[in-house]
Each structure stands twice: as structure tokens, then as C-alpha cells.
Amino acid sequence: MSDRADGGGRSSGPGGTPAAPVHLRPARDADLPAIVSLLLRLKRLNEEFDPLLKVRDDAEQQARQVLKADLANPMSVVLAADGVGADRGKVVGFVRALVRERPFYAPEHEGVILDIYLLPLYRRHGVGEYVLRETSNALKAKGAGIVTAEFPAQNEIASRFYSKRGFRPITAVQARSL
């Protein structure tokens, strides 16, 4: 994967500000504490969008177990985004995705982005687009013929982000409390 945050010649973000660069790489066991922390931030943000996404008391332990399983799963993609400069060596974002079978549809394999998170400083400078592109490439390399993203329905920021990059709704999940 490229070290360039923009992935292709873009040297500045909106308003001429320098693009916030990251080094995107496969996550390692040593990254788990940082990624668990970022994953919990994301899940707590999701909780703000909908009370049916209430974060469990044992979410930290669950996050650690899920991430360990993902790191061991050959059909998963877990990427760590390292900052540069003052943030060199610090995980400033991550992606968690997997390839799953679509038994009734073609293409037969779907790359699903389950979680994507960047610290606020790294947003709105092309970094998210770069991370999405590299994640899509990693999923394609594992056999995915389509890429989807799962996020809370009320998250308009995520909806706009993906829509601007050619994503559209294909299924819906609806819920109610019991």
C-alpha cells in the first residue's frame, strides 16, 4: 500500500491546507490497544445516532476479541492508519472489513466495510477517500466483486461520504426494541 494519503498527486486538502498524510498498513497484534480505543470511539458515536446502538458495558473486551479474530481470519481486512510527523508511529485510524459469500447473487463475493474511523484531524483532507480506495483494493485482492459499507442509518455524514463515492443503498435493516 502506498504511503501517500492522497494516492495520486493531490498535495492539498480543501482550502489549500496540506493533506493529512497517513501510512496505511495491515494491522498487527501490537496495534490492538490503539484500534480497540478507536473502535470504541466509533461505537459510542454510533450510539449518539440511535439508542438501539447502545454500547455494552463489556464493549472493550468484546472489541478486543472481535479484532483478534479478524486478524486471524484470512477473509478479513484490518488496516491501521499511522500518522506521520508528530503522529509518526501513532495509529490515527483503522478499517475493519471482510469478504463474505453472496449465495444468491453475482458477483459471488462481497467486500463489506464494517468499521472505518479516522481521528478528526485526519478528516476532510482526502485521507478517508484514500483509505476507502485502499480498502476496496484489499477486498478485491481477496476475491470481492462488489464493496458495501455498513453504518447507522441516521449517520448522514457517512451516507454523504459513501454516496459521493458511488455507493448506493441496496438493502435495508430495520429494527425495534422487544
Secondary structure by P-SEA (a helix, b strand, c coil): ccccccccccccccccccccccccccccccaaaaaaaaaaaaaaaaaaaccccccccaaaaaaaaaaaaaaacccbbbbbbbbccccccccccbbbbbbbbcccccccbbbbbcbbbbcccccccaaaaaaaaaaaaaaaaacccbbbbbccccaaaaaaaaaaacccccbbbbbbcc
